[in-house]
Each structure stands twice: as C-alpha cells, then as structure tokens.
C-alpha cells in the first residue's frame, strides 16, 4: 500500500456514493479515472484504453441499466474510481440472493487513501438494502493488489479458471470470490 503524504499535510476527503446520474464533470472525471486505470493495468476487461466516446457511452449505458448499481469513489470531491453491483436477471430465482461486484478500480493517484475500503463498505450496505445475501466477483491473477484488497475485505476464494482472460496472446487465470453479507 502506498503511504502517500499530501503536499499540504491535510488528509484528503474520501467519499463513496451510489450514483444514478452523471453530469458532464462527473462523466469526464470517471472517464479520466477509467483511462488511467486501464493504462496502468487495472482495467476491468479492457486491455487497451478505448476512445473517450466509447468510455462516455459505456458509463452512460451503466446508468441506464436497471440491473447495475454504480458506486463511485471520490477523493477530495473528484471521482477517482468505481465499482458496480450487478443484479441477477429478474427471472433467475435460484440466484436472486446473490449479486456480483464488477468494475472495481481506482486511478493510481488515488490509491492508498482508503477509498477502496469506503467503496466496499458502500457496496455492501447497498447490496444488503437490496436484499442480497452474497456478493461474488472475479479477478485476474495478475491483479495482486485487488486480490489483497478483496481478501482484506473478507472475500473468500472459491475457485480458479485457468483461462479466464486472454491478454497479449497469453491466457491469464481468474479467481472467483464470494462474501456473505
């Protein structure tokens, strides 16, 4: 974990919130954070950074999908990353107790301030309020810091897919985790 000291020795404000709309500034900040996270290897499925228009359309689409709950993390009021809770399809009664955590990322400049913990806590509170009993997730084996964060947050590893991702002509294993709420 980075032990960053702000230049002015003032601890930055950390905030996690459920986001149901994005104004122009929020959309730009979210796209900027996404861009830099992907560029630094922390993307959530993207290997190369897509165009700004593609990122804008992606985030606008997330807001429109009823089965997705966007949780954003702010550092000193600037969006620095996000996570999404993915609800199961409405007709999936057998898995209606469980939601997925996805697109969990932060811009490198915002890491080390406790933002991940704040977003996890907000995601858990929201999942419980929606009636979920379990949160699941998948993470690439190469995302060591993310794995560490998940395990610190109480997620339990329950399986591995040795060919979960294909990056630069190589397979990368993906680990599956769950947490009871």
N, C-alpha and C positions, 0 to 999 in steps of 0.2 A: 504494500500500500504506500502510496506517495505521502510524504509528510510535508505538504506544501504550506508555506507560511505566506499569507497575503502581504503584499508590499506595505500596506498601511497598518499591519498588525491587527486588523479588525476581522473577526471571524465572519465569513460570508453567510448570508441567509440562505438556508436550504428549505425548499418547499416542494411537496408533491401534491398534485391535484388531478382529479378526474376532469377531462377536457371533452366537452361536447361541441364546441365551436372553435374555429381558428380564425383570428383576424389576420390581416396582412403581415403584421410584425411577428406574431406567433408562428405563422406558416414559414416565414423566412428563417426565423431562428431554429425551428425544427428541421428545416431542410439543411441549414448550415451545420447543425449538430450531426445530422444523419450523414452528410457528405464527409465530414472529418472523421467520424467513427468508422465509416466504410474504408476510407483511405488508410486508416491506421490498423485495419484488420479486424475491426469489431462490428462489422456489418451483420445484418440479420438475414442472410440469404444472398445479398448482393456481394460479389467479389470485386467488381469494379464499380466505381461511382456512376450512376446514371445521370442523365441530364437534369437540370433544375426543373424543367417542365415535368419530367417523369416523377421526380420526387414530390413536387407540388400535387400532381394528380394522385399519387399514392396516398398522401396524407389526407387530401380532401375526400378520397374514397373511404378511408378508415372511418372518418367521422360519419359517413352516410350508412355504414353497415351496422344494423341493429345488433348483430352478434359480436361486435367488437367494442370494447371499452378502452379508450385511450387514457393512459395516465402519463402525465408529463412531469418531469423534474426540472425545477428552476434553481439556478444558483444566482443569487442577487437579482432576482426577477427575470433573468434571461433563461430561456429554455435550453437545457443542456443535454437532454436525453428523454427517453420514454420507455414505457412497457405497455403491452396490451393484454387484456384478458379476453380470451376467445371463448365464447359460449358455444356449447354443442348445438347442433341443428335442433329445431323445435320438436321434430318427430323422433328424436333419439332419447327415448325414455330411460333406457338402460344406463346411459351415461349422463343423465341430466344432473347428477350430483357433482360433476367434475367440470372445471374449466381449465383452459390452457394459458400459460404465461408465454408471451412471444414478444419479439422485437424489443428486447431489453437491451438498451445500450446507452452510453454516455460519451460525449465528446471528451477526448483525452484531457483537455484543460480543466474539466470539471470533476475529474476523478480524485478521490482521496479526501473528500469533504463530508462524506456521509449521505450523499444523495441517493446512492443505491439502496441503502437501508430505508430511507424515507419513502422511496417508491415501492419497495417491497411491502412495507407496512400499509401504505395506502391501497395497494393491490389486494392485500389480504382482507383489509376492512371492507373494501368494495365487494370482493368475492363472497364474503360472509353475508353481507347485506343483500346480495342477490340470491342467497340460499345455497351456495356451493359448499361442499364439504371437503373437496380435494382440489389442489392446483397441480397441474402437470407441466412439464417443459422438456425441451430437447436442447442440447448444447453440443457444439463441435468440440472434440477432444483438444483441439489447439487453443481454445479459448480458456486458458488456465485461470485467469483472474475471475472470469464469470463463474467458472466451476467453484472456485473458492468462495465467492460471494453466495452462490446458491447453497452450498453446504453450510456456511456460517448462518444462513437464514433458516436452516432446519430442513432443507430439501434432502430426500433420501434417494440415492442412486438405485435404480431398479432394472437397468438393462443397458445394452450397448448394441448399436447397429454398426458393424464394421465398414459399411459403405454408405453412410448417411449423406455425405456431401461429396461433390466432385469438384476439386479446385486445382487449377493449373495441371490438369491431366493426372491428378492423383486423387485416390479415394481418401476421405477423412472420416474417421469413426464419429458417431454421435452418441452421446449418453442421454439416457432418459431418467428423469427425476420426478418425484411427487412429494407433496406435503399435505398432511391432514390439517385442516383448519380448526 
